[in-house]
Amino acid sequence: MAIHEIASKLVTFYEKLEAEKINRERFYIKGRLEEKINRIEAAIVPLVTSDNQSERELQCVEEVSQGIRRLRTLANKLEDKFSIFVIGDGNAGKSTVVNTLLGKEVAKMKFDPMTWKIDVFHDEISKGVQLVTYDKKGNKVSTLSSEDAKKLIEEEEIKRNDSIHKIQSNIKEKTEAIQKICKAQHIPFREVADKLEDYKERLWREDLYTSDIIEAKWPVETNEVLANFQVVDTPGLRQNRVASALQESIKKYYDEADGIIWVMDMNKIAMNSTKTHIREIEEELFGKTKACQRKEMLALLNRSDCIRSEEEKARILEQAYEIYGEEFNSILPFSAATALKARLEGDEMLLKQSGYIALEDYINIHFLKGANQVKTEKLLSEIQREEMKFQVLLSYYIQELEEKLKEHIARNKAISEAFKKLQEESKVQLEDMILSYEHMVSSHIEKFTEALFEIDRDKEAVMNEEIFNVAAIEGEVKELLQVILKQVERIQLEYVDKLELRKVTTYPMQDWVDTFSIEKYFSLVEMNLGLEKVENHPLRKLVSSISAVKKMVDKPYIEECKEKLFEGLTQLVETMTHHLTEELQTSLLQEQKQILEIRQNQFDGIYGNDKVRINQLYALKTIDKILSQPTRESTIMDYIKGNG
């Protein structure tokens, strides 16, 4: 017997060690994750602190910050206390079990099932008492001092108790009145019993005071249980008239429970309908797809101290396994009253006799181990999903930034090539036009030079209108410039946003076209035709009335004038070709520069300047590298098990 007991203790000891090892791993993972988060925050600092952040950079920083916050939330969840969910019938001793786990009398202990809210007990003293109040817009959490919270809850209980007493009084009066009528009229009471029950139900439904407070979270001094768990005390499952908001809260705690202690009265096992009630609760509160067996559930057969015979206890325990063996992972006999007394008085022997040591071992081994395995793996999966989402986000921004930069460079190159092509084509068109003009003027020199020697002709008009045709060439140049300007506008519309174009106040090409005049190119050409010398020639004056003689005198001067006009034309063509081409190229370069600047400003406004983009790419790639590192390092055993 002694050997068996020693072996059992050794097994329990090693199971506790294993559970504690798994528990420590959770905090190791949290440390690793926090280290990653801190490195990510350090990597993003240059982006957060940069001046004149672009709209895309701001969006990127915000989304990265959100990713960091989500990871931080998951890291904090790794440190969250697990939940022990205490459930069972009213009057089964749930509150005494809760007090035993807490090591002090905190939860109310009354024979009547008065609980109308969920009470959560934890050891985070600094948080104060948090009251969760039902609101149609969503539950509201308020933090109060312990005294204020107790006072408020007592006021709510007084209101509830007053309404209960009033309902009970009304039911009693109604029942007595009906009984009198039935007696006086010789009507069997059973014939009106159903209507009386309907009346009672309506009173309870309509007149029972229901508090808006559905949860109270109480900070208490820590102990060996609260070091890893928070204890959740719930309304008795058999209580009617539980508010729907409270039911939802019960569902939430049930779903999140890491261990469920179902309290039953050991004296009522044979007649207890807990098995049926478990299924009802599963179906009504938690959905038909839920199954108790999926939870780590322990049944406590409370009030075992009321059964003196060990043989009787063993028989009842065996009976309990026959009835509830499929519903619970384990069933323990327990005396909550004795355990609480032993805890308060520090009586180790009494504590063992009460069944508390077995309960504590079960919590520290099965609840803690199971909770760690389930929650750690679940949170690791969530962390991995979050990190993958984070990396997808980073990949999106990195790819977008690199692609947009390539696209930006490619479009800038396309703009430069478009202008280069336009410059080359414009130069050829301009040269062709000037060449055509040269041919025209050459013919005009041959045809109209003699008119310069006619006494009654306006020589300036002959030069401008008949020989050089100044107005025509100015019109042709302007027309060509307008064609080129249209091509510039086409490039603008193709590569620059219309809204950005509206912000432009000057267009170099348009301004040049609007102010263009051909006369300045003529003024740059010096043509001394020597007509004054011909006009002052004495012989010409004598024979001016004789046409034939005059032509003979003018002929050498006309030929000389033609030569000078041809020389002037050559000089004019060279001047126009050089200056017009140069001015056109300058104007087009200014247009190109302006378009590139508009695009660059627009691009910088979205993606930041060169320095910002380099910092952003470096930061995003650094964060991606950090996220690629495992939060949990695989061990040899993981690889053996196929989890590495």
VOGU-3710 file (C-alpha; in Angstrom, 3 decimals, decimal comma):
1> maiheiaskl> 0,000/0,000/0,000  2,859/2,318/0,906  4,658/1,559/-2,376  1,482/2,276/-4,350  1,068/5,611/-2,531  4,700/6,568/-3,167  4,358/5,678/-6,860  1,172/7,722/-7,091  2,906/10,697/-5,489  5,856/10,375/-7,897
11> vtfyekleae> 3,503/10,270/-10,890  1,687/13,330/-9,582  5,011/15,094/-8,961  6,281/14,473/-12,505  2,943/15,429/-14,017  3,140/18,726/-12,135  6,667/19,257/-13,441  5,485/18,581/-17,000  2,560/20,977/-16,589  4,869/23,663/-15,175
21> kinrerfyik> 7,347/23,119/-18,011  4,586/23,677/-20,571  3,462/26,725/-18,595  6,987/28,207/-18,680  7,164/27,666/-22,444  4,209/30,017/-22,846  6,166/32,828/-21,181  9,255/31,964/-23,225  7,190/32,349/-26,413  5,843/35,657/-25,108
31> grleekinri> 9,416/36,854/-24,520  10,462/35,853/-28,026  7,436/37,576/-29,564  7,998/40,753/-27,542  11,630/40,777/-28,652  10,459/40,617/-32,283  7,914/43,377/-31,682  10,568/45,615/-30,093  12,874/45,078/-33,070  10,021/45,861/-35,473
41> eaaivplvts> 9,252/49,064/-33,553  12,938/50,036/-33,726  12,963/49,358/-37,486  9,964/51,600/-38,118  11,318/54,564/-36,085  12,906/56,339/-39,122  9,530/56,271/-40,886  7,560/57,474/-37,867  9,947/60,363/-37,168  10,541/61,534/-40,760
51> dnqserelqc> 9,342/65,019/-41,711  6,755/65,783/-44,387  5,539/62,222/-44,623  3,799/61,299/-47,855  0,189/60,101/-47,788  1,226/56,552/-48,764  3,966/56,524/-46,150  1,517/57,670/-43,492  -0,865/54,894/-44,523  1,960/52,360/-44,519
61> veevsqgirr> 3,181/53,469/-41,073  -0,378/53,284/-39,708  -0,987/49,776/-41,072  2,400/48,571/-39,805  1,598/50,129/-36,413  -1,745/48,297/-36,412  0,097/45,053/-37,146  2,430/45,748/-34,220  -0,532/46,441/-31,953  -2,214/43,183/-32,992
71> lrtlankled> 0,977/41,235/-32,271  1,308/43,047/-28,933  -2,261/42,046/-28,066  -1,476/38,408/-28,862  1,729/38,634/-26,811  -0,267/39,947/-23,857  -2,803/37,147/-24,313  0,017/34,665/-23,750  0,219/36,046/-20,226  -3,530/36,014/-19,637
81> kfsifvigdg> -4,782/33,974/-16,739  -6,663/30,811/-17,569  -10,279/30,433/-16,475  -11,839/27,915/-14,127  -15,562/27,937/-14,764  -17,545/26,836/-11,686  -20,973/25,607/-12,677  -23,773/23,462/-11,266  -27,195/23,444/-9,686  -28,264/26,091/-7,219
91> nagkstvvnt> -27,703/25,032/-3,586  -24,995/22,579/-4,669  -22,320/24,603/-2,871  -20,761/26,433/-5,835  -19,955/29,588/-3,871  -18,294/27,552/-1,113  -16,171/25,785/-3,740  -15,238/29,190/-5,177  -14,272/30,480/-1,718  -12,195/27,357/-1,147
101> llgkevakmk> -10,280/27,983/-4,388  -9,762/31,620/-3,367  -8,698/30,646/0,157  -11,066/33,181/1,739  -14,767/33,953/2,026  -15,417/36,235/-0,896  -18,284/34,700/-2,854  -21,657/34,774/-1,106  -22,786/31,556/0,515  -26,550/31,297/0,896
111> fdpmtwkidv> -28,914/28,352/0,822  -31,216/30,120/-1,576  -29,823/30,547/-5,100  -29,544/34,337/-5,143  -26,796/34,740/-7,732  -27,975/36,984/-10,576  -24,629/37,877/-12,131  -21,295/36,332/-13,034  -18,505/36,906/-10,524  -14,926/36,678/-11,760
121> fhdeiskgvq> -12,091/36,541/-9,222  -8,495/37,366/-10,213  -5,307/38,562/-8,535  -4,702/41,763/-10,527  -5,290/44,131/-7,621  -4,317/47,251/-9,560  -7,315/46,918/-11,891  -9,918/47,636/-9,199  -13,410/46,169/-9,431  -14,706/46,091/-12,987
131> lvtydkkgnk> -18,462/46,018/-13,447  -19,825/44,968/-16,821  -23,180/46,575/-17,516  -25,511/45,452/-20,285  -26,268/48,079/-22,866  -28,156/47,648/-26,157  -25,269/49,416/-27,886  -22,768/47,008/-26,319  -21,581/46,031/-22,884  -20,031/48,855/-20,886
141> vstlssedak> -17,165/48,356/-18,423  -16,703/50,694/-15,463  -14,010/50,504/-12,787  -14,907/51,210/-9,152  -13,276/50,853/-5,768  -14,137/47,683/-3,842  -16,334/49,636/-1,388  -18,259/51,473/-4,112  -18,763/48,268/-6,118  -20,067/46,370/-3,075
151> klieeeeikr> -22,395/49,230/-2,204  -23,796/49,383/-5,743  -24,301/45,601/-5,913  -25,973/45,573/-2,487  -28,390/48,232/-3,728  -29,124/46,095/-6,801  -29,668/43,021/-4,594  -32,046/44,955/-2,345  -34,081/45,950/-5,412  -34,065/42,356/-6,642
161> ndsihkiqsn> -34,997/40,945/-3,213  -37,784/43,526/-2,784  -39,221/42,524/-6,160  -38,966/38,821/-5,209  -40,771/39,400/-1,902  -43,415/41,425/-3,662  -43,917/38,694/-6,292  -44,056/35,986/-3,642  -46,577/38,025/-1,631  -48,742/38,556/-4,730
171> ikekteaiqk> -48,565/34,855/-5,567  -49,518/33,925/-2,010  -52,489/36,343/-2,000  -53,635/35,145/-5,420  -53,308/31,483/-4,415  -55,265/31,987/-1,169  -57,974/33,926/-3,011  -58,332/31,200/-5,652  -58,400/28,493/-2,993  -61,238/30,304/-1,190
181> ickaqhipfr> -63,222/30,655/-4,415  -62,649/27,007/-5,274  -63,736/25,951/-1,780  -66,815/28,195/-1,819  -67,909/27,061/-5,294  -66,839/23,450/-4,823  -64,405/23,645/-7,746  -61,460/21,221/-7,648  -58,261/23,284/-7,241  -56,475/21,206/-9,854
191> evadkledyk> -58,820/22,620/-12,524  -57,388/26,117/-12,052  -53,829/25,094/-11,122  -52,515/25,588/-14,664  -53,928/29,120/-14,863  -52,355/29,908/-11,519  -48,981/28,670/-12,798  -49,317/30,905/-15,858  -50,060/33,825/-13,553  -46,975/33,055/-11,430
201> erlwredlyt> -44,766/32,811/-14,495  -46,070/36,143/-15,808  -45,357/37,818/-12,456  -41,806/36,487/-12,374  -41,271/37,514/-15,967  -42,706/41,020/-15,722  -42,133/42,108/-12,136  -38,754/40,607/-11,190  -36,129/43,331/-10,989  -33,282/42,599/-13,398
211> sdiieakwpv> -30,065/44,528/-12,855  -28,101/45,893/-15,788  -24,959/44,551/-14,121  -24,185/41,140/-15,602  -20,572/40,686/-14,487  -18,410/41,749/-11,569  -14,654/41,204/-11,737  -13,142/41,151/-8,262  -9,425/41,487/-7,483  -8,342/39,273/-4,573
221> etnevlanfq> -5,056/38,351/-2,998  -3,145/35,793/-5,065  -2,608/32,165/-4,142  -1,463/28,925/-5,803  -4,669/28,747/-7,892  -4,934/32,424/-8,832  -1,286/32,432/-9,899  -2,426/30,768/-13,127  -6,216/31,004/-13,145  -9,116/33,327/-12,675
231> vvdtpglrqn> -12,166/31,747/-11,046  -15,577/32,323/-12,595  -18,676/31,842/-10,404  -21,936/31,609/-12,347  -25,653/31,723/-11,518  -27,164/28,347/-10,608  -28,023/26,471/-13,756  -31,499/25,629/-12,473  -32,351/29,228/-11,829  -35,050/30,517/-14,088
241> rvasalqesi> -35,374/34,082/-15,214  -31,725/34,545/-16,213  -31,443/37,603/-18,476  -30,511/36,936/-22,100  -27,491/39,266/-21,805  -26,319/37,206/-18,822  -26,838/34,005/-20,811  -24,630/35,396/-23,558  -21,976/36,232/-20,996  -22,207/32,699/-19,566
251> kkyydeadgi> -21,752/31,349/-23,096  -18,656/33,468/-23,546  -17,058/32,258/-20,339  -18,042/28,668/-21,060  -16,492/28,825/-24,524  -13,293/30,351/-23,137  -13,103/28,143/-20,033  -9,868/26,212/-19,620  -11,374/23,963/-16,982  -14,943/23,390/-15,815
261> iwvmdmnkia> -15,787/22,314/-12,292  -19,331/20,986/-12,159  -20,555/20,969/-8,560  -23,130/18,307/-7,523  -24,526/17,235/-4,172  -23,082/13,806/-3,324  -26,221/12,988/-1,324  -28,426/13,383/-4,400  -26,522/11,432/-7,043  -29,188/8,755/-7,535
271> mnstkthire> -32,013/11,222/-8,079  -29,946/13,912/-9,706  -30,890/14,792/-13,268  -27,578/16,528/-13,924  -26,834/14,324/-16,930  -30,035/15,404/-18,649  -29,459/18,959/-17,528  -25,930/18,995/-18,960  -27,374/18,137/-22,355  -30,097/20,747/-21,978
281> ieeelfgktk> -27,521/23,395/-21,131  -25,357/22,306/-24,045  -28,260/22,541/-26,465  -30,028/25,621/-25,106  -27,097/27,805/-24,125  -24,177/26,620/-26,161  -25,619/25,076/-29,285  -26,215/21,484/-30,283  -22,796/21,209/-31,893  -21,032/21,752/-28,560
291> acqrkemlal> -20,061/18,735/-26,532  -19,013/18,709/-22,884  -16,449/16,026/-23,606  -14,481/18,526/-25,657  -13,868/20,526/-22,493  -11,675/19,533/-19,557  -14,520/18,887/-17,123  -14,268/17,779/-13,522  -17,258/16,784/-11,405  -17,060/17,562/-7,691
301> lnrsdcirse> -19,364/15,468/-5,504  -19,786/18,045/-2,775  -20,852/17,464/0,822  -18,946/14,171/1,036  -18,482/14,983/4,759  -22,189/14,185/5,231  -21,460/10,556/4,358  -19,593/8,928/7,227  -18,937/5,479/5,775  -15,986/5,156/3,377
311> eekarileqa> -17,703/2,171/1,809  -20,772/4,294/1,123  -18,585/7,031/-0,388  -16,906/4,474/-2,640  -20,287/3,087/-3,670  -21,654/6,569/-4,519  -18,472/7,425/-6,434  -18,801/4,222/-8,451  -22,445/5,042/-9,092  -21,487/8,565/-10,199
321> yeiygeefns> -19,028/7,142/-12,747  -21,740/4,839/-14,073  -24,142/7,773/-14,501  -21,746/10,584/-15,504  -18,635/8,767/-16,707  -19,196/9,888/-20,292  -19,849/13,492/-19,314  -16,781/14,222/-17,153  -13,057/13,584/-17,416  -12,897/12,791/-13,732
331> ilpfsaatal> -15,150/12,718/-10,638  -13,865/13,593/-7,157  -15,575/13,395/-3,779  -15,279/16,737/-2,021  -16,331/18,668/1,042  -16,319/22,378/0,257  -17,249/23,371/3,813  -14,416/21,285/5,313  -11,955/22,442/2,666  -12,786/26,095/3,252
341> karlegdeml> -12,421/25,676/7,020  -9,077/23,931/6,528  -7,889/26,686/4,153  -8,886/29,435/6,562  -7,291/27,674/9,539  -4,287/26,267/7,692  -5,080/22,669/8,711  -3,162/20,433/6,253  -4,638/17,151/7,508  -8,179/18,452/7,264
351> lkqsgyiale> -7,366/19,899/3,854  -6,343/16,462/2,576  -9,415/14,809/4,119  -11,713/17,318/2,413  -10,441/16,313/-1,020  -8,894/19,737/-1,698  -5,368/18,384/-2,319  -6,757/16,083/-5,016  -8,700/19,010/-6,496  -5,646/21,267/-6,480
361> dyinihflkg> -3,514/18,546/-8,079  -6,145/18,043/-10,776  -6,220/21,795/-11,465  -2,425/22,121/-11,556  -1,947/19,058/-13,720  -4,934/18,595/-16,022  -6,434/22,078/-16,190  -3,066/23,871/-16,368  -1,449/21,421/-18,753  -4,475/21,201/-21,000
371> anqvktekll> -5,024/24,963/-20,938  -1,382/25,614/-21,798  -1,330/23,113/-24,616  -4,606/24,265/-26,126  -4,216/28,006/-25,636  -0,503/28,131/-26,454  -1,021/26,232/-29,680  -4,092/28,302/-30,488  -2,254/31,569/-29,822  0,785/30,345/-31,739
381> seiqreemkf> -1,500/29,657/-34,702  -3,022/33,136/-34,332  0,459/34,662/-34,061  1,603/32,803/-37,176  -1,524/33,902/-39,077  -1,006/37,477/-37,916  2,667/37,390/-38,890  1,742/35,997/-42,305  -0,857/38,747/-42,744  1,785/41,230/-41,642
391> qvllsyyiqe> 4,269/39,858/-44,176  1,649/39,955/-46,933  1,061/43,611/-46,056  4,805/44,322/-46,126  5,191/42,421/-49,386  2,365/44,477/-50,859  4,002/47,780/-49,884  7,497/46,660/-50,922  6,220/45,380/-54,263  4,051/48,451/-54,789
401> leeklkehia> 6,915/50,809/-53,951  9,390/49,013/-56,188  6,901/48,599/-59,039  5,687/52,188/-58,792  9,290/53,397/-58,718  10,089/51,313/-61,813  6,893/52,537/-63,441  7,732/56,125/-62,483  11,238/55,841/-63,942  9,869/54,138/-67,061
411> rnkaiseafk> 7,227/56,836/-67,575  9,807/59,584/-67,031  11,988/57,869/-69,604  8,979/57,676/-71,938  8,365/61,414/-71,440  12,013/62,196/-72,214  11,880/59,981/-75,289  8,594/61,574/-76,394  10,120/65,048/-76,128  13,331/63,904/-77,764
421> klqeeskvql> 11,303/62,542/-80,671  9,232/65,744/-80,769  12,411/67,829/-80,780  13,880/65,845/-83,661  10,652/65,921/-85,665  10,117/69,629/-84,941  13,653/70,446/-86,003  13,183/68,605/-89,290  9,789/70,286/-89,862  11,274/73,688/-89,059
431> edmilsyehm> 14,269/73,127/-91,339  11,986/71,907/-94,140  9,772/74,951/-93,723  12,758/77,339/-93,756  14,215/75,540/-96,791  10,909/75,917/-98,588  10,861/79,560/-97,565  14,388/79,983/-98,914  13,347/78,610/-102,287  10,360/80,913/-102,353
441> vsshiekfte> 12,373/84,005/-101,455  15,056/83,071/-104,000  12,466/83,142/-106,742  11,084/86,381/-105,352  14,551/87,969/-105,462  14,816/87,123/-109,167  11,304/88,345/-109,784  10,897/91,440/-107,602  14,409/92,950/-107,108  13,992/95,220/-110,125
451> alfeidrdke> 10,913/96,715/-108,412  13,245/98,182/-105,780  14,646/100,468/-108,476  11,305/101,832/-109,500  11,047/105,421/-108,323  7,361/105,330/-107,325  7,570/102,024/-105,362  7,750/101,733/-101,566  10,997/99,850/-101,206  10,248/98,646/-97,646
461> avmneeifnv> 6,910/97,240/-98,771  8,589/95,492/-101,728  11,174/93,967/-99,376  8,665/92,853/-96,710  5,721/91,868/-98,845  7,015/90,828/-102,275  10,546/89,589/-101,757  10,715/88,240/-98,185  6,964/87,893/-97,590  7,431/88,474/-93,830
471> aaiegevkel> 3,763/88,048/-92,856  3,538/84,696/-94,651  6,634/83,234/-93,012  5,510/84,467/-89,605  2,125/82,803/-90,142  3,755/79,548/-91,251  6,091/79,490/-88,250  3,217/80,182/-85,853  1,107/77,491/-87,489  3,961/74,995/-87,109
481> lqvilkqver> 4,492/76,044/-83,486  0,789/75,539/-82,804  1,050/72,002/-84,217  4,060/71,335/-81,983  2,187/72,849/-79,021  -0,698/70,427/-79,609  1,772/67,561/-79,426  3,148/68,976/-76,157  -0,386/69,159/-74,767  -0,957/65,548/-75,815
491> iqleyvdkle> 2,139/64,490/-73,860  0,935/66,529/-70,879  -2,479/64,848/-70,882  -0,935/61,406/-71,312  1,536/61,686/-68,456  0,207/64,320/-66,053  -2,972/64,263/-63,987  -5,518/66,882/-65,117  -5,898/68,184/-61,574  -2,152/68,744/-61,377
501> lrkvttypmq> -2,168/70,509/-64,755  -4,782/72,950/-63,475  -2,346/74,050/-60,794  0,214/75,101/-63,447  0,196/78,858/-64,077  2,728/79,105/-66,928  3,384/77,013/-70,010  6,756/77,875/-71,665  5,727/76,718/-75,121  2,364/78,520/-75,012
511> dwvdtfsiek> 3,968/81,726/-73,776  6,550/81,608/-76,589  3,902/80,964/-79,248  1,708/83,790/-77,917  4,559/86,351/-78,035  6,270/85,058/-81,170  7,341/87,598/-83,824  9,493/86,898/-86,916  10,751/90,485/-87,190  13,517/90,054/-84,625
521> yfslvemnlg> 15,159/87,428/-86,844  15,179/89,922/-89,751  16,611/92,616/-87,507  19,536/90,312/-86,754  20,433/90,302/-90,505  22,277/93,308/-91,921  21,479/93,830/-95,643  23,061/96,975/-97,135  21,734/96,957/-100,707  23,324/100,324/-101,625
531> lekvenhplr> 20,113/101,655/-103,160  20,956/105,211/-102,068  24,071/105,144/-104,242  21,981/104,112/-107,273  19,374/106,753/-106,646  22,026/109,477/-106,348  23,835/108,434/-109,552  23,905/111,572/-111,839  23,454/109,672/-115,124  20,439/107,806/-113,725
541> klvssisavk> 18,827/111,144/-112,826  19,375/112,460/-116,353  17,925/109,458/-118,121  15,282/108,586/-115,610  12,563/109,527/-118,090  13,981/107,260/-120,739  12,987/103,746/-119,783  15,365/101,821/-122,031  18,339/103,908/-120,999  17,338/103,632/-117,325
551> kmvdkpyiee> 17,288/99,839/-117,506  20,747/99,817/-119,023  22,015/102,059/-116,224  20,180/100,022/-113,443  21,148/96,594/-114,743  24,553/96,276/-113,073  23,116/97,691/-109,849  20,174/95,258/-109,979  22,545/92,282/-110,334  24,651/93,612/-107,482
561> ckeklfeglt> 21,486/94,080/-105,363  20,388/90,498/-106,119  23,751/89,211/-104,944  23,380/91,157/-101,736  19,798/89,929/-101,298  20,918/86,341/-101,822  23,688/86,874/-99,309  21,130/88,390/-96,892  18,753/85,469/-97,508  21,518/82,970/-96,733
571> qlvetmthhl> 22,319/84,847/-93,558  18,583/85,079/-92,680  18,062/81,351/-93,251  21,055/80,514/-91,067  19,891/82,931/-88,372  16,309/81,677/-88,416  17,387/78,035/-88,465  19,806/78,493/-85,579  17,728/80,755/-83,350  14,315/79,236/-84,059
581> teelqtsllq> 15,654/75,735/-83,508  17,440/76,797/-80,356  14,424/78,617/-78,941  12,128/75,732/-79,877  14,439/73,200/-78,224  14,709/75,390/-75,093  10,944/75,777/-74,913  10,402/72,033/-75,326  13,037/71,258/-72,678  11,277/73,650/-70,297
591> eqkqileirq> 7,965/71,875/-70,969  9,630/68,505/-70,441  11,262/69,700/-67,216  7,938/71,081/-65,948  6,096/67,807/-66,681  8,834/65,788/-64,975  8,752/68,113/-61,956  4,962/67,853/-61,695  5,173/64,072/-61,873  8,049/63,942/-59,389
601> nqfdgiygnd> 6,225/66,173/-56,906  3,100/64,060/-57,294  5,101/60,844/-56,858  7,001/62,259/-53,867  3,713/63,390/-52,348  2,452/59,816/-52,474  5,621/57,791/-51,877  8,036/60,307/-50,344  11,324/61,662/-51,674  14,332/59,505/-52,522
611> kvrinqlyal> 15,609/59,428/-48,934  12,165/58,564/-47,564  11,675/55,787/-50,108  15,070/54,273/-49,364  14,324/54,372/-45,617  10,877/52,909/-46,171  12,108/50,032/-48,324  14,911/49,285/-45,879  12,519/49,389/-42,894  9,901/47,187/-44,566
621> ktidkilsqp> 12,461/44,615/-45,669  14,013/44,617/-42,189  10,594/44,033/-40,583  9,857/41,254/-43,083  13,162/39,599/-42,153  12,341/39,880/-38,435  8,894/38,346/-38,964  10,433/35,454/-40,908  12,276/34,346/-37,792  10,330/31,710/-35,786
631> trestimdyi> 8,579/32,884/-32,627  8,899/29,390/-31,235  12,128/27,535/-31,894  11,622/23,878/-32,704  13,311/21,309/-30,491  14,596/17,843/-31,420  11,432/16,380/-29,899  9,311/18,592/-32,155  11,072/17,166/-35,212  10,669/13,621/-33,891
641> kgng> 6,937/14,290/-33,390  6,699/15,883/-36,817  5,956/19,384/-35,447  9,342/20,920/-36,190
//
